[in-house]
Amino acid sequence: MKTRRFVKSIVKTSKTTDVAMPWERGARRAAMIEKRVAKPLELKSA
């Protein structure tokens, strides 16, 4: 009985939860990658 109720609750939660997949994060992910790959600023010493 316990496992049946547990499985039902897992299935119910999975149907209501929306997970952002990697291919759905397009612009935000591209901006993060661009920021990470960008050349660092050249700092001038005093």
N, CA and C of each residue as an Amber inpcrd file, in Angstrom:
protein
   138
   0.8110000  -1.1940000   0.0000000   0.0000000   0.0000000   0.0000000
   0.8580000   1.2630000   0.0000000   1.9040000   1.2620000   0.8270000
   2.7430000   2.4580000   0.9060000   3.4040000   2.7800000  -0.4310000
   3.9180000   1.7590000  -1.0920000   4.6170000   2.0160000  -2.3590000
   3.6640000   2.5130000  -3.4320000   2.4410000   2.0280000  -3.4470000
   1.4590000   2.4640000  -4.4380000   1.1630000   3.9580000  -4.2560000
   0.9750000   4.3790000  -3.0150000   0.7080000   5.7880000  -2.7250000
   1.9320000   6.6400000  -3.0830000   3.1030000   6.1280000  -2.7780000
   4.3450000   6.8380000  -3.0980000   4.4930000   7.0270000  -4.6080000
   4.2610000   5.9770000  -5.3630000   4.3730000   6.0420000  -6.8220000
   3.3430000   7.0190000  -7.3860000   2.1370000   6.9920000  -6.8780000
   1.1030000   7.9210000  -7.3350000   1.5270000   9.3650000  -7.0800000
   2.1120000   9.6190000  -5.9240000   2.5350000  10.9870000  -5.6180000
   3.6900000  11.4160000  -6.5220000   4.5790000  10.5010000  -6.8600000
   5.6880000  10.8100000  -7.7640000   5.1560000  11.1330000  -9.1490000
   4.2260000  10.3470000  -9.6450000   3.6400000  10.5650000 -10.9650000
   2.8980000  11.8960000 -10.9920000   2.1520000  12.1990000  -9.9450000
   1.4150000  13.4670000  -9.8610000   2.3740000  14.6470000  -9.8780000
   3.4530000  14.5660000  -9.1250000   4.4390000  15.6370000  -9.0820000
   5.1290000  15.8060000 -10.4200000   5.4490000  14.7130000 -11.0700000
   6.1450000  14.8020000 -12.3580000   5.2600000  15.4260000 -13.4330000
   3.9640000  15.2490000 -13.3350000   3.0540000  15.8490000 -14.3140000
   2.8920000  17.3430000 -14.0970000   3.0320000  17.8050000 -12.8540000
   2.8310000  19.2260000 -12.5630000   4.1290000  20.0250000 -12.6220000
   5.2630000  19.3650000 -12.5180000   6.5500000  20.0610000 -12.4970000
   7.0310000  20.3130000 -13.9230000   7.4900000  21.5400000 -14.1670000
   8.0070000  21.8940000 -15.4850000   9.5170000  22.1340000 -15.3700000
  10.2860000  21.3460000 -16.0740000  11.7360000  21.4410000 -16.0210000
  12.2390000  22.0740000 -17.3100000  13.1240000  23.0640000 -17.1900000
  13.6970000  23.7080000 -18.3750000  14.8080000  22.8330000 -18.9280000
  14.6250000  22.3390000 -20.1280000  15.6240000  21.5030000 -20.7630000
  16.7250000  22.3820000 -21.3690000  17.9260000  21.8460000 -21.5490000
  19.0430000  22.6520000 -22.0540000  18.7390000  23.3570000 -23.3780000
  18.0020000  22.7160000 -24.2600000  17.7300000  23.3350000 -25.5560000
  16.6440000  24.4040000 -25.4570000  15.9750000  24.5280000 -24.3240000
  14.9650000  25.5580000 -24.1280000  15.5440000  26.8370000 -23.5450000
  16.7740000  26.7980000 -23.0750000  17.3590000  27.9440000 -22.4030000
  18.1530000  28.8250000 -23.3490000  17.9450000  28.6910000 -24.6310000
  18.6680000  29.3330000 -25.7060000  19.4350000  30.6000000 -25.4140000
  18.7720000  31.7440000 -25.3380000  19.4360000  33.0410000 -25.2400000
  20.2240000  33.1760000 -23.9420000  19.6370000  32.7630000 -22.8500000
  20.3110000  32.8890000 -21.5600000  21.5720000  32.0420000 -21.5220000
  21.4810000  30.8150000 -22.0370000  22.6380000  29.9170000 -22.0500000
  23.7270000  30.4440000 -22.9770000  23.3310000  30.9450000 -24.1580000
  24.3020000  31.4900000 -25.1080000  25.0270000  32.6910000 -24.5050000
  24.2980000  33.5400000 -23.7810000  24.9200000  34.7020000 -23.1470000
  25.9280000  34.2690000 -22.0820000  25.5900000  33.2540000 -21.3220000
  26.4970000  32.7720000 -20.2860000  27.7680000  32.1980000 -20.9120000
  27.6170000  31.4230000 -21.9810000  28.7710000  30.8390000 -22.6520000
  29.6410000  31.9340000 -23.2620000  29.0170000  32.9200000 -23.8800000
  29.7550000  34.0360000 -24.4780000  30.5500000  34.7890000 -23.4090000
  29.9400000  34.9950000 -22.2710000  30.6050000  35.7020000 -21.1740000
  31.8010000  34.8900000 -20.6650000  31.6270000  33.5860000 -20.5940000
  32.6850000  32.7060000 -20.0840000  33.8640000  32.6280000 -21.0560000
  33.5910000  32.6640000 -22.3630000  34.6300000  32.4880000 -23.3730000
  35.2830000  33.8200000 -23.7440000  34.6410000  34.9290000 -23.3850000
  35.1540000  36.2470000 -23.7630000  36.5590000  36.4650000 -23.1830000
  37.3550000  37.2160000 -23.9340000  38.7110000  37.5030000 -23.4660000
  38.6540000  38.4270000 -22.2500000  39.5010000  38.1730000 -21.2700000
  39.5010000  39.0500000 -20.0880000  40.0410000  40.4350000 -20.4590000
  39.5860000  41.4170000 -19.7460000  40.0550000  42.7920000 -19.9660000
  41.5300000  42.9020000 -19.6180000  42.2560000  43.6690000 -20.4020000
  43.6670000  43.8900000 -20.1020000  43.7520000  44.9920000 -19.0510000
  44.2850000  44.6390000 -17.9030000  44.4110000  45.6120000 -16.8330000
  45.7570000  46.3160000 -16.9360000  45.7340000  47.6200000 -16.7800000
  46.9670000  48.3970000 -16.8050000  47.4870000  48.5370000 -15.3880000
  48.7760000  48.3390000 -15.2450000  49.3520000  48.4980000 -13.9190000
  49.7360000  49.9570000 -13.6870000  49.7230000  50.3710000 -12.4510000
  49.9750000  51.7740000 -12.1170000  51.4120000  52.1610000 -12.2190000
